[in-house]
Amino acid sequence: MMRRTCSAAKLDELGDKVRRAKAMGPTRPHPSAPSTPPANKLLAPGVGLVDRARDFVTGRGKS
């Protein structure tokens, strides 16, 4: 459905936005984290950074 309604350039742009968001967001659930703006937008990059550092140290996600 997206391919029928969006141009290839728009799909590429949306894909880039998703990849950037995934790179900054947390890598595991945080049930007590805020889920509404502005707190979630301010805290998610920091939580994501801590998660990725913890994943690196523990080796989580390496197959």
Biopython code that builds the backbone (N, CA, C, O; Angstrom):
import numpy as np
from Bio.PDB.StructureBuilder import StructureBuilder

atoms = [
    (1, "MET", "N", (0.834, -1.184, 0.000)),
    (1, "MET", "CA", (0.000, 0.000, 0.000)),
    (1, "MET", "C", (0.883, 1.253, 0.000)),
    (1, "MET", "O", (0.591, 2.225, -0.697)),
    (2, "MET", "N", (1.959, 1.222, 0.783)),
    (2, "MET", "CA", (2.858, 2.389, 0.814)),
    (2, "MET", "C", (3.488, 2.605, -0.561)),
    (2, "MET", "O", (3.628, 3.743, -1.010)),
    (3, "ARG", "N", (3.868, 1.516, -1.228)),
    (3, "ARG", "CA", (4.493, 1.656, -2.545)),
    (3, "ARG", "C", (3.561, 2.283, -3.563)),
    (3, "ARG", "O", (3.999, 2.996, -4.466)),
    (4, "ARG", "N", (2.253, 2.011, -3.410)),
    (4, "ARG", "CA", (1.280, 2.573, -4.359)),
    (4, "ARG", "C", (1.034, 4.051, -4.111)),
    (4, "ARG", "O", (0.712, 4.780, -5.049)),
    (5, "THR", "N", (1.175, 4.510, -2.889)),
    (5, "THR", "CA", (0.808, 5.897, -2.576)),
    (5, "THR", "C", (1.995, 6.839, -2.423)),
    (5, "THR", "O", (1.823, 8.056, -2.495)),
    (6, "CYS", "N", (3.197, 6.304, -2.214)),
    (6, "CYS", "CA", (4.376, 7.163, -2.001)),
    (6, "CYS", "C", (5.382, 6.979, -3.130)),
    (6, "CYS", "O", (5.511, 5.900, -3.709)),
    (7, "SER", "N", (6.079, 8.047, -3.421)),
    (7, "SER", "CA", (7.140, 7.972, -4.421)),
    (7, "SER", "C", (8.351, 7.243, -3.827)),
    (7, "SER", "O", (8.466, 7.090, -2.611)),
    (8, "ALA", "N", (9.238, 6.804, -4.703)),
    (8, "ALA", "CA", (10.450, 6.112, -4.245)),
    (8, "ALA", "C", (11.283, 7.031, -3.352)),
    (8, "ALA", "O", (11.866, 6.571, -2.371)),
    (9, "ALA", "N", (11.344, 8.298, -3.670)),
    (9, "ALA", "CA", (12.115, 9.251, -2.863)),
    (9, "ALA", "C", (11.515, 9.381, -1.457)),
    (9, "ALA", "O", (12.244, 9.442, -0.467)),
    (10, "LYS", "N", (10.189, 9.423, -1.383)),
    (10, "LYS", "CA", (9.517, 9.541, -0.081)),
    (10, "LYS", "C", (9.737, 8.269, 0.742)),
    (10, "LYS", "O", (9.953, 8.343, 1.952)),
    (11, "LEU", "N", (9.683, 7.103, 0.089)),
    (11, "LEU", "CA", (9.943, 5.849, 0.794)),
    (11, "LEU", "C", (11.374, 5.798, 1.328)),
    (11, "LEU", "O", (11.606, 5.335, 2.445)),
    (12, "ASP", "N", (12.328, 6.272, 0.532)),
    (12, "ASP", "CA", (13.721, 6.337, 0.990)),
    (12, "ASP", "C", (13.855, 7.261, 2.190)),
    (12, "ASP", "O", (14.556, 6.941, 3.151)),
    (13, "GLU", "N", (13.188, 8.399, 2.136)),
    (13, "GLU", "CA", (13.233, 9.357, 3.246)),
    (13, "GLU", "C", (12.630, 8.746, 4.518)),
    (13, "GLU", "O", (13.192, 8.889, 5.604)),
    (14, "LEU", "N", (11.502, 8.074, 4.382)),
    (14, "LEU", "CA", (10.867, 7.425, 5.536)),
    (14, "LEU", "C", (11.765, 6.325, 6.104)),
    (14, "LEU", "O", (11.888, 6.180, 7.320)),
    (15, "GLY", "N", (12.389, 5.553, 5.213)),
    (15, "GLY", "CA", (13.306, 4.507, 5.660)),
    (15, "GLY", "C", (14.482, 5.087, 6.438)),
    (15, "GLY", "O", (14.891, 4.530, 7.457)),
    (16, "ASP", "N", (15.023, 6.200, 5.960)),
    (16, "ASP", "CA", (16.127, 6.857, 6.669)),
    (16, "ASP", "C", (15.690, 7.316, 8.059)),
    (16, "ASP", "O", (16.445, 7.185, 9.023)),
    (17, "LYS", "N", (14.481, 7.850, 8.162)),
    (17, "LYS", "CA", (13.975, 8.306, 9.459)),
    (17, "LYS", "C", (13.812, 7.133, 10.428)),
    (17, "LYS", "O", (14.124, 7.256, 11.612)),
    (18, "VAL", "N", (13.332, 6.015, 9.932)),
    (18, "VAL", "CA", (13.172, 4.828, 10.787)),
    (18, "VAL", "C", (14.525, 4.337, 11.258)),
    (18, "VAL", "O", (14.692, 4.017, 12.435)),
    (19, "ARG", "N", (15.498, 4.271, 10.354)),
    (19, "ARG", "CA", (16.846, 3.813, 10.735)),
    (19, "ARG", "C", (17.491, 4.735, 11.767)),
    (19, "ARG", "O", (18.146, 4.259, 12.694)),
    (20, "ARG", "N", (17.311, 6.063, 11.617)),
    (20, "ARG", "CA", (17.862, 7.002, 12.604)),
    (20, "ARG", "C", (17.184, 6.825, 13.958)),
    (20, "ARG", "O", (17.847, 6.856, 14.995)),
    (21, "ALA", "N", (15.876, 6.643, 13.952)),
    (21, "ALA", "CA", (15.145, 6.461, 15.214)),
    (21, "ALA", "C", (15.581, 5.169, 15.902)),
    (21, "ALA", "O", (15.752, 5.149, 17.121)),
    (22, "LYS", "N", (15.761, 4.099, 15.142)),
    (22, "LYS", "CA", (16.188, 2.832, 15.736)),
    (22, "LYS", "C", (17.598, 2.943, 16.304)),
    (22, "LYS", "O", (17.913, 2.311, 17.312)),
    (23, "ALA", "N", (18.442, 3.739, 15.666)),
    (23, "ALA", "CA", (19.823, 3.886, 16.141)),
    (23, "ALA", "C", (19.894, 4.677, 17.448)),
    (23, "ALA", "O", (20.849, 4.528, 18.210)),
    (24, "MET", "N", (18.904, 5.503, 17.706)),
    (24, "MET", "CA", (18.939, 6.341, 18.907)),
    (24, "MET", "C", (18.087, 5.803, 20.043)),
    (24, "MET", "O", (18.324, 6.129, 21.206)),
    (25, "GLY", "N", (17.112, 4.994, 19.721)),
    (25, "GLY", "CA", (16.155, 4.521, 20.723)),
    (25, "GLY", "C", (16.723, 3.423, 21.612)),
    (25, "GLY", "O", (17.765, 2.841, 21.311)),
    (26, "PRO", "N", (16.030, 3.150, 22.703)),
    (26, "PRO", "CA", (16.437, 2.081, 23.611)),
    (26, "PRO", "C", (16.421, 0.715, 22.910)),
    (26, "PRO", "O", (15.666, 0.508, 21.960)),
    (27, "THR", "N", (17.252, -0.205, 23.383)),
    (27, "THR", "CA", (17.327, -1.539, 22.784)),
    (27, "THR", "C", (16.572, -2.575, 23.595)),
    (27, "THR", "O", (16.528, -3.746, 23.217)),
    (28, "ARG", "N", (15.986, -2.167, 24.686)),
    (28, "ARG", "CA", (15.191, -3.070, 25.527)),
    (28, "ARG", "C", (14.044, -2.285, 26.135)),
    (28, "ARG", "O", (14.083, -1.055, 26.166)),
    (29, "PRO", "N", (13.014, -2.984, 26.625)),
    (29, "PRO", "CA", (11.871, -2.273, 27.194)),
    (29, "PRO", "C", (12.208, -1.559, 28.502)),
    (29, "PRO", "O", (13.025, -2.028, 29.294)),
    (30, "HIS", "N", (11.570, -0.437, 28.703)),
    (30, "HIS", "CA", (11.708, 0.345, 29.931)),
    (30, "HIS", "C", (10.303, 0.735, 30.385)),
    (30, "HIS", "O", (9.844, 1.843, 30.106)),
    (31, "PRO", "N", (9.619, -0.176, 31.086)),
    (31, "PRO", "CA", (8.222, 0.066, 31.447)),
    (31, "PRO", "C", (7.979, 1.321, 32.279)),
    (31, "PRO", "O", (6.902, 1.913, 32.206)),
    (32, "SER", "N", (8.955, 1.726, 33.056)),
    (32, "SER", "CA", (8.735, 2.903, 33.904)),
    (32, "SER", "C", (9.114, 4.210, 33.209)),
    (32, "SER", "O", (8.942, 5.284, 33.784)),
    (33, "ALA", "N", (9.626, 4.132, 31.982)),
    (33, "ALA", "CA", (9.996, 5.338, 31.244)),
    (33, "ALA", "C", (8.736, 6.059, 30.771)),
    (33, "ALA", "O", (7.722, 5.416, 30.498)),
    (34, "PRO", "N", (8.789, 7.382, 30.671)),
    (34, "PRO", "CA", (7.617, 8.125, 30.218)),
    (34, "PRO", "C", (7.269, 7.777, 28.767)),
    (34, "PRO", "O", (8.159, 7.521, 27.956)),
    (35, "SER", "N", (5.992, 7.769, 28.450)),
    (35, "SER", "CA", (5.566, 7.423, 27.096)),
    (35, "SER", "C", (4.929, 8.592, 26.351)),
    (35, "SER", "O", (4.436, 8.423, 25.236)),
    (36, "THR", "N", (4.936, 9.766, 26.958)),
    (36, "THR", "CA", (4.331, 10.922, 26.309)),
    (36, "THR", "C", (5.343, 12.055, 26.182)),
    (36, "THR", "O", (6.235, 12.199, 27.017)),
    (37, "PRO", "N", (5.193, 12.863, 25.122)),
    (37, "PRO", "CA", (6.085, 13.999, 24.939)),
    (37, "PRO", "C", (5.884, 15.024, 26.042)),
    (37, "PRO", "O", (4.793, 15.077, 26.610)),
    (38, "PRO", "N", (6.840, 15.813, 26.366)),
    (38, "PRO", "CA", (8.179, 15.882, 25.810)),
    (38, "PRO", "C", (9.166, 14.959, 26.516)),
    (38, "PRO", "O", (10.279, 14.773, 26.024)),
    (39, "ALA", "N", (8.798, 14.384, 27.641)),
    (39, "ALA", "CA", (9.753, 13.588, 28.415)),
    (39, "ALA", "C", (10.292, 12.404, 27.627)),
    (39, "ALA", "O", (11.488, 12.122, 27.692)),
    (40, "ASN", "N", (9.442, 11.706, 26.886)),
    (40, "ASN", "CA", (9.934, 10.545, 26.152)),
    (40, "ASN", "C", (10.931, 10.952, 25.070)),
    (40, "ASN", "O", (11.906, 10.238, 24.833)),
    (41, "LYS", "N", (10.705, 12.067, 24.421)),
    (41, "LYS", "CA", (11.621, 12.521, 23.371)),
    (41, "LYS", "C", (12.948, 13.009, 23.949)),
    (41, "LYS", "O", (13.984, 12.904, 23.293)),
    (42, "LEU", "N", (12.925, 13.528, 25.141)),
    (42, "LEU", "CA", (14.158, 13.994, 25.775)),
    (42, "LEU", "C", (14.983, 12.842, 26.347)),
    (42, "LEU", "O", (16.212, 12.862, 26.285)),
    (43, "LEU", "N", (14.307, 11.849, 26.900)),
    (43, "LEU", "CA", (15.010, 10.768, 27.588)),
    (43, "LEU", "C", (15.411, 9.598, 26.700)),
    (43, "LEU", "O", (16.406, 8.934, 26.987)),
    (44, "ALA", "N", (14.675, 9.327, 25.639)),
    (44, "ALA", "CA", (14.936, 8.143, 24.808)),
    (44, "ALA", "C", (16.369, 8.075, 24.269)),
    (44, "ALA", "O", (16.974, 7.005, 24.341)),
    (45, "PRO", "N", (16.942, 9.158, 23.732)),
    (45, "PRO", "CA", (18.317, 9.045, 23.236)),
    (45, "PRO", "C", (19.317, 8.678, 24.341)),
    (45, "PRO", "O", (20.231, 7.887, 24.104)),
    (46, "GLY", "N", (19.157, 9.234, 25.521)),
    (46, "GLY", "CA", (20.065, 8.904, 26.629)),
    (46, "GLY", "C", (19.899, 7.472, 27.089)),
    (46, "GLY", "O", (20.880, 6.780, 27.364)),
    (47, "VAL", "N", (18.651, 7.026, 27.173)),
    (47, "VAL", "CA", (18.395, 5.635, 27.560)),
    (47, "VAL", "C", (18.953, 4.697, 26.493)),
    (47, "VAL", "O", (19.525, 3.656, 26.814)),
    (48, "GLY", "N", (18.786, 5.066, 25.230)),
    (48, "GLY", "CA", (19.326, 4.255, 24.130)),
    (48, "GLY", "C", (20.838, 4.156, 24.198)),
    (48, "GLY", "O", (21.405, 3.089, 23.962)),
    (49, "LEU", "N", (21.489, 5.256, 24.516)),
    (49, "LEU", "CA", (22.946, 5.254, 24.632)),
    (49, "LEU", "C", (23.402, 4.333, 25.758)),
    (49, "LEU", "O", (24.348, 3.564, 25.590)),
    (50, "VAL", "N", (22.739, 4.409, 26.893)),
    (50, "VAL", "CA", (23.078, 3.543, 28.030)),
    (50, "VAL", "C", (22.827, 2.078, 27.660)),
    (50, "VAL", "O", (23.642, 1.210, 27.974)),
    (51, "ASP", "N", (21.711, 1.805, 26.999)),
    (51, "ASP", "CA", (21.416, 0.431, 26.579)),
    (51, "ASP", "C", (22.496, -0.112, 25.642)),
    (51, "ASP", "O", (22.958, -1.240, 25.817)),
    (52, "ARG", "N", (22.897, 0.682, 24.651)),
    (52, "ARG", "CA", (23.914, 0.216, 23.707)),
    (52, "ARG", "C", (25.267, 0.014, 24.380)),
    (52, "ARG", "O", (25.993, -0.920, 24.041)),
    (53, "ALA", "N", (25.610, 0.878, 25.329)),
    (53, "ALA", "CA", (26.863, 0.686, 26.074)),
    (53, "ALA", "C", (26.791, -0.600, 26.889)),
    (53, "ALA", "O", (27.753, -1.367, 26.927)),
    (54, "ARG", "N", (25.664, -0.835, 27.534)),
    (54, "ARG", "CA", (25.485, -2.058, 28.313)),
    (54, "ARG", "C", (25.504, -3.292, 27.402)),
    (54, "ARG", "O", (26.084, -4.316, 27.764)),
    (55, "ASP", "N", (24.887, -3.204, 26.250)),
    (55, "ASP", "CA", (24.900, -4.310, 25.297)),
    (55, "ASP", "C", (26.330, -4.607, 24.831)),
    (55, "ASP", "O", (26.710, -5.769, 24.687)),
    (56, "PHE", "N", (27.112, -3.562, 24.600)),
    (56, "PHE", "CA", (28.497, -3.739, 24.164)),
    (56, "PHE", "C", (29.314, -4.454, 25.235)),
    (56, "PHE", "O", (30.058, -5.388, 24.936)),
    (57, "VAL", "N", (29.174, -4.014, 26.469)),
    (57, "VAL", "CA", (29.945, -4.594, 27.571)),
    (57, "VAL", "C", (29.548, -6.058, 27.821)),
    (57, "VAL", "O", (30.408, -6.905, 28.066)),
    (58, "THR", "N", (28.255, -6.344, 27.758)),
    (58, "THR", "CA", (27.788, -7.698, 28.066)),
    (58, "THR", "C", (27.800, -8.611, 26.841)),
    (58, "THR", "O", (27.671, -9.827, 26.983)),
    (59, "GLY", "N", (27.950, -8.053, 25.655)),
    (59, "GLY", "CA", (27.929, -8.866, 24.438)),
    (59, "GLY", "C", (26.538, -9.222, 23.965)),
    (59, "GLY", "O", (26.379, -10.081, 23.098)),
    (60, "ARG", "N", (25.536, -8.581, 24.518)),
    (60, "ARG", "CA", (24.149, -8.874, 24.121)),
    (60, "ARG", "C", (23.938, -8.518, 22.655)),
    (60, "ARG", "O", (24.379, -7.471, 22.181)),
    (61, "GLY", "N", (23.252, -9.416, 21.949)),
    (61, "GLY", "CA", (22.937, -9.162, 20.547)),
    (61, "GLY", "C", (23.950, -9.706, 19.576)),
    (61, "GLY", "O", (23.741, -9.629, 18.365)),
    (62, "LYS", "N", (25.033, -10.250, 20.061)),
    (62, "LYS", "CA", (26.028, -10.833, 19.152)),
    (62, "LYS", "C", (25.722, -12.308, 18.978)),
    (62, "LYS", "O", (25.565, -13.039, 19.956)),
    (63, "SER", "N", (25.640, -12.738, 17.737)),
    (63, "SER", "CA", (25.319, -14.147, 17.472)),
    (63, "SER", "C", (26.547, -14.970, 17.201)),
    (63, "SER", "O", (26.443, -16.173, 16.960)),
]
sb = StructureBuilder()
sb.init_structure("model")
sb.init_model(0)
sb.init_chain("A")
sb.init_seg("    ")
for serial, (resi, resn, name, xyz) in enumerate(atoms, 1):
    if name == "N":
        sb.init_residue(resn, " ", resi, " ")
    sb.init_atom(name, np.array(xyz, "f"), 0.0, 1.0, " ", f" {name:<3s}", serial, name[0])
structure = sb.get_structure()
